Amino acid sequence: MSTSITTFYVIGIVLYLVATLFFANTVRDKRSKSGAGKSGTYGIVITILGFISHLIYFILRWIAGGHAPVSNMFEFVTFLGISIVLAFIILYFIYRADVLGLFALPIALIILAFASMFPTEISPLVPSLQSHWLYIHVITVSLSQGILAISFVTGIIYLVKAVDQSVRSKRTFWLEVIMFSLFLVAGFVASTVLFSKVMDYSASFTYVENEREVTVEYHMPPIAGPQNGEAVDVDKMEPLITTPNWMQGKDAPRKFNTVIWSFIFGSLFYIIARISMRKRVAAWIQPYLKNAKLDLLDEITYRAIAIGFPLFTLGGLIFAAIWAQIAWDRFWGWDPKEVWALITWFFYAAFLHLRLSRGWHGEKSAWLAVVGFAIIMFNIIVVNLVLAGLHSYA
């Protein structure tokens, strides 16, 4: 891929980082309302510049590849990150909530960092992907998930502010579990960058799967190796354990090994944070959110889902079924990706039903918004990368 195209991608990420610092200033320093207002203005302007840079990157990559850049894991997750930023910009101008930027932009950056773990080369499309309905389906789904991600952001902010951190409870426990999960994602990114990008680690193993010999290449030291696997590189680290038999599919041992390293790095980051903060992560963040308005956060959560849900219905179910009919001659095949898309749809439908019919506002609504986006991320990470199916990615 051309260096000039990549430059726009990098510029966008740098601008999001700078914008996050300005939004952090609006939350940290409330003694001067004018100063905080200027920081918010600088933050949103820089965010828009970053989005424009990424939009240029997206268009140039489309021109270079000859097709919409949403056909592999790198392109799809990158567009999801861009969609989160777009959703944030739109909702910011509607509600003028600076605190959104402090949380939405880091989430988008984590998503973009996750995308960078996959091969970035532009590759020709296989026959099943050579359809305009693929572009319509994936782009619509990504936009809907970007909007739904904002409900996750506002849900997190609501819970951190509303949950009483002075006493231990089930609410503080599960909120801290959510914080820990974010550290695990950071651990995945950090471990992948260290071993795959910096150290350029590589080790291969051969093993028998379904009565045929398979070779799997590791890009992290093999804590977990294949069942009855043999090392191709004798000078590399020997696996400490073997991958469970129930884990099947393409490169299952390597993926299980990646999960272990992500957990190790993420846990290490979390422990360091707890030692530095000397309290739970959510309890440490809470004082900085004293000016956040719970009613406004609840309103944004609902509006994001009210907009994102019908868009997901179009992209994740209707447009997906049309593309499936074109690619595989059937509208529905109970592929893991299709099943979890349906689960996601039912969950957000239940959210709207409970809110509108049963009065689930406030904290209940926030918990549901967080769980909903967790389902989306499970669909993106586990279903795409671990479970075997038509949507599996290398």
C-alpha positions in Angstrom: 0.0 0.0 0.0 1.2 3.5 -0.9 3.1 5.4 1.9 1.1 8.5 1.1 -2.2 6.7 1.7 -0.9 5.3 5.0 0.2 8.8 6.1 -3.5 9.9 6.2 -4.3 6.9 8.4 -1.5 7.8 10.9 -2.3 11.5 10.9 -5.9 10.7 11.8 -4.8 8.5 14.8 -2.4 11.2 16.1 -5.1 13.9 15.8 -7.5 11.7 17.8 -4.9 11.3 20.5 -4.4 15.1 20.7 -8.2 15.7 20.8 -8.5 13.3 23.7 -6.1 15.4 25.7 -8.2 18.5 25.1 -11.4 16.7 26.1 -9.6 15.4 29.2 -8.8 19.0 30.1 -12.5 20.0 30.0 -13.3 17.3 32.5 -10.2 17.8 34.7 -10.3 21.6 35.1 -13.8 23.0 35.8 -12.6 26.0 37.7 -12.6 28.1 34.5 -15.7 27.5 32.4 -14.2 29.6 29.6 -11.0 27.5 29.6 -12.9 24.3 29.6 -15.2 25.6 26.8 -12.1 26.5 24.7 -10.6 23.0 25.3 -13.8 21.4 24.1 -13.9 23.5 21.0 -10.3 22.7 20.2 -11.0 19.0 20.9 -13.9 18.7 18.5 -12.1 20.7 15.7 -9.1 18.4 16.0 -11.4 15.4 16.0 -13.1 16.6 12.8 -9.7 17.1 11.1 -8.7 13.6 12.2 -12.0 12.2 10.7 -11.4 14.1 7.4 -7.9 12.6 7.3 -9.3 9.1 7.7 -12.1 9.8 5.2 -9.4 10.7 2.7 -7.5 7.5 3.6 -10.7 5.5 3.0 -11.3 7.0 -0.4 -7.7 6.7 -1.6 -7.6 3.0 -0.5 -10.9 2.5 -2.4 -9.4 4.0 -5.5 -6.1 2.0 -5.1 -7.9 -1.3 -4.6 -10.7 -0.9 -7.0 -13.4 -1.8 -4.5 -14.7 -0.5 -1.2 -12.1 -1.2 1.6 -14.4 -3.3 3.8 -13.6 -6.8 2.6 -11.1 -8.1 5.2 -10.7 -7.8 9.0 -8.3 -4.9 8.8 -10.6 -2.9 6.6 -13.8 -3.7 8.4 -12.5 -2.9 11.9 -10.8 0.3 10.7 -14.1 1.4 9.2 -15.8 0.6 12.5 -13.3 2.9 14.3 -14.0 5.6 11.8 -17.7 5.1 12.3 -17.4 5.5 16.0 -15.7 8.9 15.5 -18.4 10.0 13.0 -21.2 9.0 15.5 -19.4 10.9 18.2 -19.1 14.1 16.1 -22.8 14.0 15.2 -23.9 13.4 18.8 -21.5 16.0 20.1 -23.1 18.7 18.1 -26.5 17.7 19.2 -25.8 17.4 22.9 -22.5 19.4 23.4 -21.2 16.9 26.0 -17.4 17.2 26.2 -17.2 14.1 28.4 -18.2 12.0 25.4 -14.9 12.8 23.7 -12.8 11.7 26.7 -14.3 8.2 26.4 -15.5 7.8 22.8 -12.1 8.7 21.2 -10.1 6.2 23.3 -12.6 3.5 22.4 -12.2 4.4 18.7 -8.4 4.3 19.1 -8.5 0.9 20.7 -10.6 -0.4 17.8 -8.2 1.1 15.3 -5.2 -0.4 17.2 -7.0 -3.7 17.1 -7.4 -3.3 13.3 -3.7 -2.7 12.9 -3.0 -6.2 14.1 -4.2 -7.7 10.8 -2.5 -7.7 7.4 -3.0 -4.3 5.8 -2.3 -5.2 2.2 -4.9 -4.7 -0.5 -5.8 -8.1 -1.9 -8.1 -9.1 -4.8 -11.7 -10.2 -3.9 -12.7 -13.8 -3.9 -15.8 -14.5 -6.0 -18.2 -14.5 -3.0 -17.1 -11.0 -2.1 -17.5 -9.5 -5.6 -20.9 -7.9 -5.0 -22.1 -4.4 -4.4 -24.3 -5.9 -1.7 -21.2 -6.7 0.3 -20.3 -3.0 0.4 -23.8 -2.0 1.3 -24.1 -4.7 4.0 -20.7 -4.1 5.7 -20.8 -0.3 5.5 -24.3 -0.2 7.0 -23.4 -2.6 9.7 -20.3 -0.7 10.6 -22.2 2.6 10.8 -24.8 1.1 13.0 -22.3 -0.5 15.3 -20.4 2.9 15.5 -23.6 4.5 16.7 -24.3 1.7 19.1 -20.8 2.1 20.5 -21.7 5.6 21.7 -24.5 4.0 23.8 -21.7 1.9 25.4 -19.6 5.0 26.0 -22.5 6.8 27.7 -23.5 3.7 29.6 -20.0 3.4 31.0 -19.9 7.1 32.0 -23.3 6.8 33.6 -22.3 3.7 35.7 -19.0 5.1 36.8 -20.7 8.3 38.1 -23.9 6.6 39.5 -22.6 3.5 41.2 -21.6 4.1 44.8 -17.9 3.3 45.1 -17.6 3.8 48.8 -18.9 0.2 49.5 -18.2 -3.1 47.8 -21.2 -4.5 46.0 -22.2 -6.6 43.0 -22.5 -3.3 41.0 -19.0 -2.2 41.8 -17.7 -5.8 41.1 -19.3 -6.0 37.6 -18.3 -2.4 36.8 -14.7 -3.3 37.6 -15.0 -6.4 35.4 -15.9 -4.1 32.5 -12.9 -2.0 33.3 -10.7 -5.1 33.4 -12.0 -6.2 30.0 -10.8 -2.9 28.5 -7.4 -3.7 29.9 -7.6 -7.1 28.3 -8.2 -5.5 24.9 -5.2 -3.2 25.5 -3.2 -6.3 26.4 -4.1 -8.0 23.1 -2.9 -4.9 21.2 0.3 -4.5 23.2 1.3 -8.2 23.1 0.6 -8.4 19.3 2.6 -5.3 18.6 5.5 -6.5 20.8 5.9 -10.0 19.5 4.6 -9.6 15.9 5.7 -6.1 14.9 8.7 -5.3 17.1 10.3 -8.7 17.7 9.0 -10.2 14.4 8.6 -13.5 16.3 7.7 -16.6 14.3 7.5 -20.3 15.1 5.8 -23.1 13.2 4.2 -26.4 14.3 2.7 -29.3 12.4 -0.2 -31.4 13.7 -3.0 -33.7 12.4 -6.5 -32.3 12.1 -9.4 -34.2 10.5 -6.9 -36.8 9.2 -4.7 -34.3 7.4 -1.5 -32.6 8.4 -1.7 -29.0 9.2 1.0 -26.4 9.7 0.3 -23.4 12.0 2.6 -20.4 12.3 2.8 -18.6 15.7 3.7 -14.9 16.0 3.9 -15.1 19.8 5.9 -17.5 22.0 3.9 -20.7 22.2 2.5 -21.0 25.7 -0.2 -23.3 24.2 0.7 -25.7 21.4 -1.4 -27.9 19.2 -2.5 -31.4 20.3 0.3 -33.8 19.4 2.1 -31.0 17.5 5.7 -31.1 16.4 7.9 -28.0 16.3 9.3 -27.1 12.9 11.8 -24.7 14.4 13.9 -26.6 17.0 15.5 -23.5 18.4 12.2 -21.9 19.5 10.4 -22.1 22.9 8.5 -25.3 23.7 4.8 -25.0 24.5 3.9 -25.3 28.2 0.4 -26.7 27.7 -1.7 -28.1 24.8 -4.7 -26.5 23.2 -8.0 -28.2 24.4 -9.5 -30.7 22.0 -12.8 -28.8 21.8 -11.1 -25.8 20.2 -11.4 -26.5 16.4 -11.2 -24.4 13.3 -8.5 -22.7 11.3 -5.4 -21.9 13.4 -7.2 -22.7 16.7 -4.0 -23.4 18.6 -2.5 -20.0 17.6 -5.7 -18.2 18.5 -5.8 -19.8 21.9 -2.2 -18.9 22.5 -3.0 -15.3 21.5 -5.9 -15.2 24.1 -3.5 -16.4 26.8 -0.9 -13.7 26.1 -3.7 -11.0 25.9 -4.8 -12.1 29.3 -1.3 -12.0 30.7 -0.5 -8.5 29.3 -4.0 -7.2 30.2 -3.8 -8.5 33.7 -0.3 -6.9 34.1 -1.6 -3.5 32.9 -4.6 -3.8 35.3 -2.4 -4.7 38.3 -0.1 -1.7 37.6 -3.0 0.6 37.3 -4.5 -0.6 40.6 -1.2 -0.2 42.3 -0.8 3.3 40.9 -4.4 4.4 41.7 -4.6 2.6 45.0 -8.3 2.0 44.4 -10.6 0.4 41.9 -10.3 1.9 38.4 -13.9 3.1 38.3 -13.5 4.7 41.8 -10.4 6.5 40.6 -12.3 7.9 37.5 -15.5 8.8 39.4 -14.4 12.2 40.8 -13.6 13.5 37.3 -17.2 12.9 36.3 -18.8 15.0 39.0 -20.2 17.5 36.4 -21.6 14.8 34.1 -25.4 15.0 33.9 -27.0 11.6 34.4 -30.3 12.5 32.6 -28.3 13.7 29.6 -26.2 10.5 29.5 -29.4 8.4 29.7 -30.9 10.4 26.9 -27.9 9.9 24.6 -27.8 6.2 25.4 -31.4 5.8 24.3 -31.0 8.0 21.2 -27.9 6.2 20.0 -29.7 2.8 20.2 -32.9 4.2 18.7 -30.9 5.3 15.7 -28.4 2.4 15.6 -31.0 -0.4 15.9 -33.0 0.2 12.7 -29.7 0.8 10.8 -28.4 -2.5 12.2 -31.7 -4.2 11.1 -31.1 -3.0 7.6 -27.4 -3.9 7.4 -27.1 -6.8 9.7 -30.2 -8.7 8.7 -31.9 -7.5 5.5 -28.9 -6.5 3.4 -26.9 -9.4 4.8 -29.6 -11.8 3.7 -29.6 -10.4 0.2 -25.9 -10.7 -0.1 -26.0 -14.2 1.3 -28.5 -15.2 -1.4 -26.1 -13.8 -4.1 -22.9 -15.3 -2.6 -24.1 -18.7 -1.3 -27.6 -19.2 -2.9 -29.4 -19.0 0.5 -30.8 -16.2 2.6 -30.0 -17.9 5.9 -27.7 -20.8 6.8 -27.2 -20.7 10.6 -23.6 -19.7 10.2 -22.1 -18.5 13.6 -21.9 -14.9 12.3 -25.6 -15.0 11.2 -26.7 -16.5 14.5 -24.8 -13.9 16.6 -26.1 -11.1 14.4 -29.6 -12.3 15.2 -28.8 -12.5 18.9 -27.5 -8.9 18.7 -30.7 -7.8 17.0 -32.9 -9.5 19.6 -30.9 -8.0 22.5 -31.3 -4.4 21.3 -35.0 -5.1 20.4 -35.4 -6.2 24.0 -33.6 -3.0 25.2 -36.1 -0.8 23.4 -39.1 -2.9 24.6 -37.9 -2.8 28.3 -37.2 0.9 28.1 -40.4 2.0 26.4 -42.9 -0.5 27.9 -41.3 -1.3 31.3 -39.7 2.0 32.1 -36.1 0.7 32.3 -34.3 4.1 32.4 -31.2 5.2 34.1 -28.9 2.6 35.5 -30.7 -0.4 34.1 -30.6 1.1 30.7 -26.8 1.8 31.1 -26.1 -1.8 32.1 -28.0 -3.1 29.0 -26.1 -0.7 26.7 -22.8 -2.0 28.0 -23.8 -5.6 27.6 -25.2 -4.9 24.1 -21.8 -3.6 22.9 -20.0 -6.5 24.6 -22.1 -8.8 22.4 -21.1 -6.8 19.3 -17.4 -7.1 20.2 -17.8 -10.9 20.9 -19.3 -11.1 17.4 -16.3 -9.2 15.9 -13.5 -10.9 17.8 -14.6 -14.4 18.8 -17.0 -15.2 16.0 -14.8 -13.8 13.3 -11.5 -15.1 14.6 -12.1 -18.2 16.7 -15.3 -19.9 15.5 -15.2 -21.7 12.2 -17.7 -20.4 9.6 -18.1 -18.6 6.3 -17.2 -15.3 8.0 -14.0 -16.6 9.6 -10.9 -14.5 9.0 -7.3 -15.5 9.1 
